Amino acid sequence: MSTKRIYLSCPTMHGEELEYVHEAFDTNWVAPLGPNVNEFEKEVAAYVGGGYASALSSGTAAIHLALIIAGVKRDDIVFAQSLTFSATVNPAVYLGAKPVFIDSEKESWNMDPEALEKAFEKYPKCRCVIAVNLYGTPARLDKIKEICTRHGAVLIEDAAESLGSKYDGKHTGTFGDYGIFSFNGNKIITTSGGGMLYCRDEEPIKKSRFLATQAREPERHYEHKEIGYNYRMSNVVAGIGRGQLKHLDEHVSLKRDIYMQYRDAFADLKEVRMNPYPAVSEPNFWLSCMTIDEQSAVKPIDIMLALEKENIETRPIWKPMHMQPVFSSCDLISVSDKPVSEDIFARGLCLPSDIKNTAEDMDKIISMVRSAFRA
C-alpha cells in the first residue's frame, strides 16, 4: 500500500484565512457573531449576485430555519429529492413533517421535473419543495421553480454542494425562495464546519438570525416568545470562510480540470460514463463521479477496493433516501419503472476530486481505473 493518502476532497488552505482568524483573536471577537460574520454574509451574498445571507453553524441548520420560516408544520407534506445526503430532509422530520421523495432524471441526476409534476397531482396540498444540486451539478432549476410557483409551493434550493455553480448564467442557491450553502470540511470552500441561509429579501434573513440566536426578544431582560436555536456561526470560523472565499473561483477551475481530465481519460471506455450536467449549466464539479454499464463485469466496488488498497479514497454515490431504513415508510414518486436514483446508486462511485492532487496522483488513479477494465 502507498504511504501517501489521496483524498476524495479535503480542505485547501491559502494563508489569508489565518489573517482573519488572527484579527478575531487580536480584537477578542472569539464568541459567536462579530465583524467576520457580518462581512462573510455580505461577501457571499455579493458573490452570488446580491441579496442577504445568514451565517449559521451548518447547512443543516440553514435548511431547518428555511423550513420554519416557510411555515412548514407537523404532518405537512414536503417534497424532497431522493438522491441526496440525509441532511437535506432530516430537518423536515425535526418539524414533524412527512417527506415524499422525488426521483432523479438521467440528464442531471437531480430532481426530475416530470416526477415533481406527478407528485403534485398525488399530493396537491404540498407547499414546500427541497431541490438539490447534487455533487455541484445544477438541477433544472428554471423548470422546477416554474412548477413550484404554479402550485403555490415554496422552493428551498439545497446548494450545499454547488456554491460557485451557475445555471443559465445565474448562481445556484438563488433560484429558490431560500438557498442553502454548506462550508463543511470537504466542500468547495470550508469554514471547517458551517453553513449559510440565503434569500433575495431581507426580512426572512432577519427572522433566521433571530431564531438562530435563541429567539431572544429585544428586551433588557431575557424574553422569549418563540422557540429558538443556537445556530449562529462563530466569528473565528467566519474568518476562515472570508479567506477561503477569495479562492472560490480558483477552486472551481481546478475542480473542472479534474473532471475534464477524467472525462478525456475514460472517453474510450464504452462501459464508463461521467456524471452528466445540463448544457446551460456551469457546475463547480465538486466531486467527479462515474457510472459503469450494468452489463459490465466490473462493478463500482471493484474499483473502490482496488483504489483503497493503494490508500486512495473513493465513495459510493449517495444511497437514495427512499431506500434508507429510517425513511422506509415514505413515498417515492418516479416516472420510470426502475427509479433512476436507484440505478445511479447501484452503478456509480465518486472519484478522488481533491484540488491538491498532483499530475502523478491523477495518472495513478486513472491508470488503476483503466486497468480494472482490461483485467
N, C-alpha and C positions, 0 to 999 in steps of 0.2 A: 504493500500500500504506500502511496505517496505521502510524504510528511506534510506537504503543503495542502491546506484546505482551500478548495474552490467553492465559493458560496453561491447560493441561489440569488440572493440580493441582500446586501448589508450596508450599513451607513458609510458614507464617504464624507469625511470632514475636510475643510479647506483652510481654516485659520480665523476667518472673520467671525465665526461663531464664538470663539473664545473672547474676542474683544467685547462683544455684547454681554457675555457672561461676567467678565471682569467688571464691566460697568455696573452690573446689577450688584455685585459684591461690594464694589467701592462706594456705592450710594446706599448700601444696606437694603436694597429692594429685593430681598430673597423670599419674601412671602408671596402668596398668590396676588396677582394683579401688579400693576406698576407700568413704567414707561415702555418697556419692551413689549408687554402685552398689547398696550394701546397701539403702538406703531406696527406691530406684526399684523394686527387686524386690518389696519388701514392699508398696509403694503400688499397683503393677499387680495383684498377687495379691489385695489387698484390694478393688480396684475391680471385679474380675470375680467376687467372692464368696468369697474365701478360697482357701487352698491355698498353693503355693510356686512360685517362679519363679527362673530363672537368666538373668541379663543377659549377652548374647553379642554378638559382632561383627556378626552378620547373622541374618536369618530363615533363610537357607540353612544356616548353621551349626547353628541350632536343630533343623532337620529332620534333618541329618546325625547329630547326637548322639541324637535321639529314635530313629532307626533302629538305631543301635548299641546303645542301652540296651534296645530292643525285641528284640534278638537277631538282627537280620537279617544273614545271611551270604551269601557268594558262591553264586550260582546259585539263591538263593531267589526266589520269585515275590512281587512287590509290586504290588498293585492301586493305580492312581492315576488321578485324574480327568484326562481328556484335555484339556479346555478350561481351560487354566491357563497360567501362566508356567513356563518350564523349570526354575526354581529349585525347584519343587515336587518334581520327580522326579530331577533331577541327582544329589542325594546318594545315592539308591538305586544309581545306576550307579557312584558312587565306591566302593561296597562290593562291587561285582561282582554285585549282584542284577539280576533281569530284570523290567523294568516290563511290566505288562499294563494297557492303558488302558481306562477305563470311560467310556462315552458319557454325555452330559448328558440331563436331562429338560427339556421345554419350560417347565415351571412355575417353575423357579428358575435354569435354565442350569447347574445344578450336577449332581453325580453322581446318576445315575438308579438308585434302589434296585432296580428291576426288573432292570436290566443288571448290577448288583452281584451279585444272586442268581444270575443266569445265569453270571457269571464264576466263582463258587464251584462251580457244577456242573461247569464245564470244568476248573478248577484247584482241586480240593478241598484241596490241601496249602498253599495260600496262608495265611500267618499275619500279614500286615500290610497295612493299607489306609490310603491317604492321601486324605482328602476335603478339598475346598477350598470356602471361602465366597467365591465369585467377585464381585469388584467391591463387596464389603461385604454381599452378599446371602447369608443363611444357607441352607445346603443343608437337605434334610430329615434333620436330624441325629438325631432320635429313631429313625427307621426305619433309617438307616444303622448307628447304634450297635447296634440290636437284631440286625441281620443279622450284624455282626461278632462280637457276643457269642455268638450261636448257633453260629457257625463257629469259635470259638476264636481269632479274629484280633484283633491289636492295632489300635486306631484312632488314627491321628495326624491331628489336625484342623488343617489349614493355615488359620489365621485371620489370615494376614499382612495381608489387605486388610480385615478385618472387626472390628478392635478397636472396641468400643462397640456392636456389633450384638447383638441378642438373638433367641433362638428360643424361643417358648413361655415368655417371661419370664426366660429364663436366658441369661447371656452366652455368646457364641460363644467358642471356644477352651477351653471347659470340658466339652464333651461327650465328647471323645476321651480315651483313656488319656493322651495328651500333646497339648498345644495349642501352636501356634506363632504368635507375633506378630512383625510387622516394623515398624521405625521408620525405613525408608528415606526419602529426601528428599521424596517425593511422597505419603507415606502420611497417614492421618488425623491422626496426630501424628508428629513426627520427632525423632530424635537426630542427624540428618544421615546417619547410617548405623548400623544396629544391629538387634538382634532379641532375642527372649526365648523361652525354653522354659518352659512351664507344666505343672504336674501337681498333682493333689489330694494326692498323697503326697510326703513329704519325701525319702525315700531316693533315688528316681530323680533328683531335683534335686541332691542332694549328689553323686551319681555324675556328673551332667553338669558340675558345677563342677570336679570332679576332672579329668575328661577334657579340659575346656576350658582347663586350666592345665597342659598338657603331661603330665598323668597323673603328677605328681610325688608320690612316697610321702612320708609324714610322718616323714622321717629328717633328721638333721643334714646329711648329705651328699645329693647328688642321686641319688636311687634311682628307677628306672622299671621297673615290671613289665608295663606295658601301653603301647600306642601312644597318645600324647596329641596335643592340638591347641592352637594359640594362638588361642582363640576368645573370650576374656573381653572384656567391654565396658570401655571407658575410663571412669574416674571423671569426666573432663571432659564427655564426651558424655552420660553418665548424668545429669549436672546439667541439660543441655538437656531431656532427657526428663522430669525431675521438674517443670520449669516448664511443659512442654507438657501434661502430664497434667492439670494444673489446668484446662485449657481443652478437654478432650476432649469433654465433653457439649455445650459451645458449638459446637465444630466439627461434631459430628454434627447438631445442629439446623440449622446453616447449610447443610450438605450436603443435608439433607432438603428445605429450602426451594428449593434449586436444582433438585432432581429434580421437585418438585411444580410448579414454575414451567414447566419443560419439558413435563411431562405435560399440564398445563392448556392450554399454548400450542399443542400439537400434537394436541389431542383431536379436532379436526375433520378431521385429515388421515388418511383411511382407509388410506393406504399405510404409515403410521408406527406403530410400537409401541415403548413404552419397555421397558427391561429389567424383567421381572416379578419378584415376590417372593411367597413363601408368606404366606397370610393371618395365620398365627400368628407371623410374624416381624416384627422391627423392625430393618431394615437400617441401617447407618450411611451408606448412599448415597455411598460413597467416590467412585465415578465413576458419573455418569449416562450411560446408553447407550441406543441406539435401533437398531431393525431396520427395514428397508424391504421391503415385499412384493416377492416375486420378479418379479411381473408389471409392476412399476413401471418407467417409462422412466428414473427417477432411480436412480442407484446410489450406494453409500456413497462411492466415490472422487470422485464429482461434488461432493458436499458437502464432503469433506475438502479438495479442491483449491480450491474457492471460498473456504472459510474461510482456507486457507493464504495466499491472495493478500492477505487483509486482516490478516495476521500473527496469526491465531487458531489455536491449537494443537488438533489432534484426534489420534485414534489409532485404528487398526483394532482390532477385537476380537482377543483372543489367538488366534493360529493354533494349532489343536489339536495336541497333542504327537504323535498318531499320524500327522499329516501332515508332521511335521518330518523332514528327511532323516536326521538323526542317529538317529532312532528308527524308521526305515522298516521294520526287521525285527520290530518289536514288534506284538503282537496288540491289536486293538480289540474290545471287547465292547459290542454295541449291540442294542437290541430294535427298531430302526427300519430300514427298507430303506435310507433315506438317513440317515446319522448326524446326530443333532440338532446336535452340536457343529460339524460341517462347515457346516450350514445357517446357524447363528448367525454363524459366521466370515464366510461369504460375503455375508450381508445386513446386518451390523452395523457400528457405529462407536461410539467413546466421545466424548462431547461435553465441552466445557470445563466443568470442575466445581470451579474454584478458588473458595474461600470469600471471596476478596478481590474477586471480580467485582462491579462496580457495577451499578446498575439500568440504566445506559446500555449497559454491556457485554452484559448479558443481553438487552436489547432488540435490540441489534445482531446477536447470534448467532441469536436466534430469528427475526428478520426475514430474515436471509440463508438460513436453513434453509427457511423457508416459501416464500421466493421461488423456491427451486430446484424446488418442486413446481407453481409457477404458470407456469414457462417453457414 
